[in-house]
């Protein structure tokens, strides 16, 4: 048998089996490599081996941006433009979500107690102001102090005091603070029977005001959301007032502390919220069924370097 015979001799079953096994091993490795590549498009590994979902941005926000529909109106266009998928936690514990490794970016009021410790401890990057929601001065539909439509809450409070119309102090920290500002600015009017200062706060303060047909300060969104459900005989009377605005910020989670954070995606979402077109959309947003302006763009309050990114 010469070399020419070797080229034409039929393969044995053993040779064919071995060759098939080799091809199967090669095929398995190709499939594994392809799957790993495709998986890597969505996940990366942090330095400590933690999986990072690079295609999802996890937002942890306080209640109002989500429940009012604001975030729901902004997110679809971001997803379309960026290719990221966005998930949203709406609740009272956004910083706990981040500390548990379940968030990439936080949205909360600037005055939240947890904000300073979160950033100072290195868990979050520098906060950026993005938008503001607001409180409102609520009162009886009959409006005995004639404050409906005023844009100056100080003048409104002055009229309430002058007519000795019943006023309930909402004993939550922010609303009580606003009442103290109004009282000081109105010339420290005597606090007689018209001025009710007790322990009632938030929803309980509104219910007390409804019972007594009194004026009270409360968040505009929660009041409007609950007005029909609770059949309040009250209206939001002074709402378009800068003093009543409460600024919210974004805080990007720092991957040096929380390795599962998708920092790149979080920063992309933050830049999106600060862009002029989205800031304009925030100002134009209205809740379904209401023509009241509840949200205000606040991107301009950031430093000039931040604003230059969007020029």
C-alpha positions as CSV (number, residue, x, y, z in Angstrom):
1,X,0.0,0.0,0.0
2,X,1.5,3.3,-1.1
3,X,0.6,6.9,-0.2
4,X,-1.9,7.0,-3.0
5,X,-3.8,4.2,-1.4
6,X,-3.9,6.0,1.9
7,X,-5.8,8.9,0.2
8,X,-8.6,6.7,-1.0
9,X,-8.8,4.0,1.8
10,X,-12.2,4.1,3.6
11,X,-12.0,5.4,7.3
12,X,-12.5,2.9,10.0
13,X,-15.5,3.3,12.5
14,X,-13.0,4.1,15.2
15,X,-11.5,7.0,13.2
16,X,-14.9,8.4,12.4
17,X,-15.9,8.2,16.1
18,X,-12.8,10.0,17.3
19,X,-13.2,12.7,14.6
20,X,-16.8,13.2,15.6
21,X,-15.9,13.6,19.3
22,X,-13.3,16.2,18.3
23,X,-15.8,18.2,16.3
24,X,-18.3,18.0,19.1
25,X,-15.8,19.4,21.6
26,X,-15.0,22.2,19.2
27,X,-18.7,22.9,18.7
28,X,-19.3,23.0,22.4
29,X,-16.5,25.4,22.9
30,X,-17.8,27.7,20.1
31,X,-21.3,27.7,21.6
32,X,-19.9,28.4,25.1
33,X,-17.8,31.2,23.8
34,X,-20.8,32.7,21.9
35,X,-23.1,32.4,24.9
36,X,-20.4,34.0,27.1
37,X,-20.0,36.9,24.7
38,X,-23.8,37.5,24.5
39,X,-24.1,37.3,28.2
40,X,-21.2,39.8,28.5
41,X,-23.2,42.3,26.5
42,X,-25.6,42.5,29.4
43,X,-23.3,41.7,32.4
44,X,-19.8,42.6,33.4
45,X,-17.8,41.7,36.4
46,X,-16.7,44.2,39.0
47,X,-13.2,44.0,40.4
48,X,-14.5,41.8,43.3
49,X,-16.3,39.5,40.9
50,X,-19.8,41.0,41.5
51,X,-22.0,40.9,38.4
52,X,-23.0,44.3,37.0
53,X,-26.0,44.5,34.7
54,X,-24.7,47.0,32.2
55,X,-27.9,47.2,30.2
56,X,-30.2,48.1,33.1
57,X,-30.4,51.3,35.1
58,X,-32.0,50.8,38.5
59,X,-33.6,54.0,39.9
60,X,-34.6,54.2,43.6
61,X,-36.8,57.2,44.1
62,X,-39.0,58.6,46.8
63,X,-42.8,58.2,46.2
64,X,-43.8,61.3,44.3
65,X,-41.8,61.2,41.1
66,X,-43.0,57.7,40.4
67,X,-46.6,57.8,41.7
68,X,-47.3,61.2,40.0
69,X,-46.4,59.8,36.6
70,X,-43.4,62.1,36.1
71,X,-40.8,59.4,35.7
72,X,-43.1,57.3,33.7
73,X,-43.4,60.2,31.2
74,X,-39.6,60.6,30.9
75,X,-38.2,57.1,30.9
76,X,-39.5,55.7,27.6
77,X,-37.6,58.3,25.5
78,X,-34.4,57.6,27.5
79,X,-34.7,53.9,26.9
80,X,-35.3,54.5,23.2
81,X,-32.3,56.9,22.8
82,X,-29.8,55.0,25.0
83,X,-30.7,51.4,24.7
84,X,-30.8,51.0,28.4
85,X,-33.7,49.4,30.3
86,X,-34.9,51.3,33.4
87,X,-36.5,49.8,36.5
88,X,-37.9,52.1,39.2
89,X,-38.4,51.5,43.0
90,X,-40.8,54.1,44.4
91,X,-41.0,54.2,48.1
92,X,-39.8,55.8,51.3
93,X,-36.5,53.9,51.6
94,X,-34.5,54.7,48.4
95,X,-31.2,54.9,50.3
96,X,-31.8,51.4,51.8
97,X,-32.3,50.1,48.4
98,X,-29.0,51.4,47.3
99,X,-27.1,50.1,50.3
100,X,-28.6,46.7,49.6
101,X,-27.0,46.8,46.1
102,X,-30.4,47.2,44.4
103,X,-30.0,50.7,42.8
104,X,-27.6,52.5,40.5
105,X,-29.1,56.0,41.1
106,X,-31.2,57.6,43.8
107,X,-33.8,60.4,43.4
108,X,-34.8,62.1,46.7
109,X,-35.5,65.4,48.2
110,X,-32.3,67.4,48.9
111,X,-33.3,67.6,52.6
112,X,-33.5,63.9,53.2
113,X,-31.6,63.0,56.4
114,X,-29.9,60.0,54.8
115,X,-28.5,62.0,51.8
116,X,-25.6,63.6,53.6
117,X,-24.4,60.5,55.4
118,X,-24.7,58.4,52.2
119,X,-22.5,60.8,50.2
120,X,-20.1,61.7,53.0
121,X,-19.5,58.0,53.6
122,X,-18.5,57.5,50.0
123,X,-21.6,55.5,48.9
124,X,-22.8,58.2,46.5
125,X,-21.3,60.8,44.2
126,X,-22.0,64.5,44.4
127,X,-25.8,65.3,44.3
128,X,-27.2,67.0,41.2
129,X,-30.4,69.1,41.5
130,X,-32.9,67.9,38.8
131,X,-36.4,69.0,39.6
132,X,-38.7,70.2,42.4
133,X,-42.2,69.3,43.6
134,X,-44.2,71.5,45.9
135,X,-46.5,72.0,48.8
136,X,-49.7,74.0,48.6
137,X,-51.8,76.1,50.9
138,X,-55.1,74.3,51.1
139,X,-58.4,75.7,52.4
140,X,-62.2,75.6,52.5
141,X,-63.9,75.8,49.1
142,X,-65.7,78.9,50.5
143,X,-62.3,80.5,51.1
144,X,-63.2,83.0,53.8
145,X,-59.8,84.7,53.7
146,X,-60.0,85.2,49.9
147,X,-56.6,83.8,49.1
148,X,-57.5,81.6,46.0
149,X,-55.1,82.1,43.2
150,X,-52.6,84.2,45.1
151,X,-48.9,83.6,44.2
152,X,-47.6,85.1,47.4
153,X,-48.1,82.7,50.4
154,X,-47.0,85.5,52.8
155,X,-49.9,87.7,51.7
156,X,-52.2,84.7,51.9
157,X,-51.2,83.9,55.5
158,X,-51.5,87.6,56.3
159,X,-55.2,87.5,55.1
160,X,-55.8,84.3,57.0
161,X,-54.6,85.9,60.2
162,X,-56.4,89.2,59.6
163,X,-59.7,87.4,59.2
164,X,-59.0,85.0,62.0
165,X,-59.8,82.1,59.6
166,X,-59.0,78.8,61.2
167,X,-55.5,77.5,60.4
168,X,-54.1,74.1,61.2
169,X,-50.4,73.6,61.6
170,X,-49.2,70.5,59.8
171,X,-46.7,69.2,62.4
172,X,-44.4,67.5,59.9
173,X,-41.0,69.1,59.9
174,X,-41.1,70.8,56.5
175,X,-44.7,72.1,56.7
176,X,-44.2,73.4,60.3
177,X,-41.0,75.2,59.1
178,X,-43.0,76.8,56.2
179,X,-45.7,78.0,58.7
180,X,-43.0,79.6,60.9
181,X,-41.6,81.4,57.9
182,X,-45.1,82.7,56.9
183,X,-45.9,83.7,60.5
184,X,-42.6,85.7,60.8
185,X,-43.0,87.3,57.4
186,X,-46.6,88.3,58.1
187,X,-45.5,90.3,61.1
188,X,-45.9,87.7,63.9
189,X,-49.7,88.0,64.2
190,X,-51.2,87.0,67.5
191,X,-51.9,83.3,67.7
192,X,-55.4,83.1,69.0
193,X,-58.1,80.4,68.7
194,X,-57.9,80.6,65.0
195,X,-54.3,79.1,65.1
196,X,-54.4,75.4,65.9
197,X,-51.0,73.9,66.7
198,X,-51.1,70.3,67.8
199,X,-49.6,66.9,67.0
200,X,-51.5,66.3,63.7
201,X,-49.2,65.9,60.8
202,X,-49.5,65.0,57.1
203,X,-52.8,63.3,56.2
204,X,-54.1,63.6,59.8
205,X,-53.6,67.4,59.6
206,X,-55.5,67.6,56.3
207,X,-58.4,65.5,57.8
208,X,-58.4,67.9,60.8
209,X,-58.5,70.9,58.5
210,X,-61.4,69.3,56.5
211,X,-63.3,68.7,59.8
212,X,-62.8,72.3,61.0
213,X,-63.0,73.9,57.5
214,X,-59.5,75.3,58.0
215,X,-56.4,76.2,56.1
216,X,-53.4,73.9,56.1
217,X,-50.1,73.4,54.2
218,X,-49.6,70.0,52.6
219,X,-47.9,68.4,49.6
220,X,-49.8,69.3,46.4
221,X,-49.6,65.8,44.8
222,X,-50.7,63.7,47.8
223,X,-53.6,66.2,48.4
224,X,-54.8,66.0,44.8
225,X,-54.4,62.2,44.8
226,X,-56.5,61.8,47.9
227,X,-59.0,64.7,47.5
228,X,-61.6,62.7,45.7
229,X,-61.0,59.5,47.5
230,X,-61.6,61.1,50.9
231,X,-64.2,63.6,49.7
232,X,-62.4,66.6,51.1
233,X,-64.4,69.8,51.1
234,X,-61.1,71.6,50.6
235,X,-59.2,73.0,47.6
236,X,-55.6,73.7,46.7
237,X,-55.7,77.5,46.8
238,X,-52.1,78.8,46.7
239,X,-49.9,76.5,44.6
240,X,-47.7,78.5,42.2
241,X,-45.3,79.8,44.8
242,X,-41.4,79.4,44.8
243,X,-41.4,79.2,48.6
244,X,-43.4,76.0,48.4
245,X,-41.0,74.2,46.0
246,X,-38.9,71.4,47.4
247,X,-35.8,70.5,45.4
248,X,-35.0,66.9,44.5
249,X,-31.5,65.6,43.6
250,X,-30.0,62.6,41.8
251,X,-27.2,60.7,43.5
252,X,-25.2,58.2,41.4
253,X,-24.1,55.2,43.5
254,X,-20.4,54.9,43.8
255,X,-19.0,51.5,42.6
256,X,-16.0,51.8,44.9
257,X,-18.4,51.1,47.8
258,X,-21.2,49.2,46.0
259,X,-19.6,47.1,43.3
260,X,-22.9,46.0,41.7
261,X,-23.7,49.6,40.6
262,X,-24.1,50.3,36.9
263,X,-22.3,53.7,37.1
264,X,-22.1,54.3,33.4
265,X,-25.9,53.8,32.9
266,X,-26.7,55.8,36.0
267,X,-24.6,58.8,34.8
268,X,-26.3,58.5,31.4
269,X,-29.7,58.8,33.0
270,X,-28.6,61.7,35.1
271,X,-27.3,63.6,32.1
272,X,-30.6,62.9,30.3
273,X,-32.6,64.4,33.2
274,X,-30.4,67.5,33.2
275,X,-30.6,68.0,29.4
276,X,-32.5,71.2,28.4
277,X,-35.2,69.2,26.5
278,X,-36.0,67.0,29.5
279,X,-35.9,70.0,31.9
280,X,-38.5,71.6,29.6
281,X,-40.6,68.4,29.6
282,X,-40.5,68.4,33.4
283,X,-41.9,72.0,33.5
284,X,-44.6,71.0,31.0
285,X,-45.7,67.8,32.8
286,X,-49.2,67.7,34.2
287,X,-50.8,64.8,36.1
288,X,-53.7,63.1,34.2
289,X,-56.9,64.9,35.0
290,X,-55.2,68.1,36.4
291,X,-53.9,71.3,34.8
292,X,-52.0,72.3,37.8
293,X,-48.2,72.7,37.5
294,X,-46.7,70.4,40.2
295,X,-43.1,70.0,38.9
296,X,-40.4,72.5,38.3
297,X,-37.1,72.0,36.4
298,X,-34.1,72.6,38.7
299,X,-31.1,71.6,36.6
300,X,-30.0,75.3,36.4
301,X,-29.1,75.2,40.1
302,X,-26.0,73.0,39.4
303,X,-22.6,74.4,38.9
304,X,-21.6,76.1,35.6
305,X,-19.4,73.2,34.6
306,X,-22.4,70.8,34.7
307,X,-24.5,73.2,32.6
308,X,-21.8,73.6,30.0
309,X,-22.1,69.8,29.2
310,X,-25.5,70.6,27.7
311,X,-24.8,73.7,25.7
